[in-house]
């Protein structure tokens, strides 16, 4: 019982960290596009 709960908790942490990394990556890409378009 405890093992399955630990597994689920680990999956949740991995899932949410992946979403967080994706959001940060998208934000950085948008920022780069804005900087590049301003420099032109």
PLY file of the C-alpha trace (Angstrom):
ply
format ascii 1.0
element vertex 40
property float x
property float y
property float z
element edge 39
property int vertex1
property int vertex2
end_header
0.00 0.00 0.00
2.77 2.43 0.96
4.81 1.50 -2.14
1.98 2.36 -4.56
1.41 5.70 -2.79
5.13 6.49 -3.04
5.05 5.58 -6.75
2.03 7.83 -7.35
3.70 10.68 -5.44
6.86 10.29 -7.53
4.82 10.32 -10.74
3.01 13.49 -9.64
6.34 15.21 -8.87
7.79 14.19 -12.25
4.61 15.26 -14.08
4.41 18.69 -12.45
8.17 19.34 -12.77
7.88 18.48 -16.49
5.00 20.97 -16.87
7.05 23.59 -15.00
10.07 23.06 -17.23
7.87 23.26 -20.35
6.31 26.55 -19.19
9.77 28.02 -18.44
11.06 26.89 -21.86
8.08 28.46 -23.67
8.52 31.70 -21.69
12.22 31.83 -22.60
11.46 31.22 -26.30
8.82 34.00 -26.30
11.30 36.33 -24.57
13.96 35.54 -27.18
11.50 36.21 -30.03
10.52 39.55 -28.47
14.19 40.57 -28.03
15.03 39.54 -31.61
12.05 41.39 -33.08
12.95 44.52 -31.08
16.58 44.44 -32.25
15.41 44.45 -35.89
0 1
1 2
2 3
3 4
4 5
5 6
6 7
7 8
8 9
9 10
10 11
11 12
12 13
13 14
14 15
15 16
16 17
17 18
18 19
19 20
20 21
21 22
22 23
23 24
24 25
25 26
26 27
27 28
28 29
29 30
30 31
31 32
32 33
33 34
34 35
35 36
36 37
37 38
38 39
